Amino acid sequence: MLRLGVNIDHVATVRQARMTVEPDPIWAAAEAELGGADGITFHLREDRRHIQDRDAVLLAETVNAKLNMEMALAAPIAKIALELKPDQVCLVPEKRQEVTTEGGLDVLKHRKAAVQIIKKMHTAGIEVSMFIDPVIDQVKVSAEIGADSVELHTGKYANARTQRQTSGALRALEKGLITGLELDLDVHAGHGITYHNVGPLASMPGFSEFNIGHSIIARAVFVGLRDAVREMKELLDKFCPI
Ligand code: PXP
């Protein structure tokens, strides 16, 4: 079964546009669970541009599904994660200027910091996923340093405009997936996945979790979040071979 993690940051982005109390990402998490989400994903960014500390605390208290906290390799955020104890943290790169997480974490470059965070999280019983580009060496080093899973960045696939670009991006994801499975990692995928492009990804046997935000929240504006999640979950069930 392919788990669906719903990223609710985008709900907080709308709220922060007016610095008000609505829409509340905590409500979004509840609605997503009612729609069949297997997990709730949020990113507590260092600049707090969308999810706030209060959100993180309430999500940790109220979410029943798998709670996945995306975080940078930053000691103050790691401290918060250790207090909140989500089921999983996903280590991501973070740049202040970016609109969203643009590339995967360079685990080769940040190996030392990643090892320290993985050790701390494991001591607290928190699983660790690495958000990486689908590059064999990044998968290998993630396994070497003890990560439980990798989340392969699907942005290149999502942004592909030609058949050739699409096939190339899918091939890279497939190689990353196979390498991860051979190294006993759980392999997830995320970024830019939509109702239209999810088919070929979900059809690849081996992925265990997709984390999807923007497309689901965008559809929710028109059909409601519960139905938007249900529709995506139906697509995963339809395309996923096992
Ligand atoms: N996975 C990670 C690690 C991300 O940073 C994001 C974006 O916040 C997502 C998944 C979801 O991406 P999207 O909003 O494009 O579906």
Residues whose N, C-alpha, C, O or C-beta is under 5 A from the ligand:
A	BS01	PXP	N7 V92 T101 F131 G190 H191 G192 I193 N211 I212 G213 H214 S215
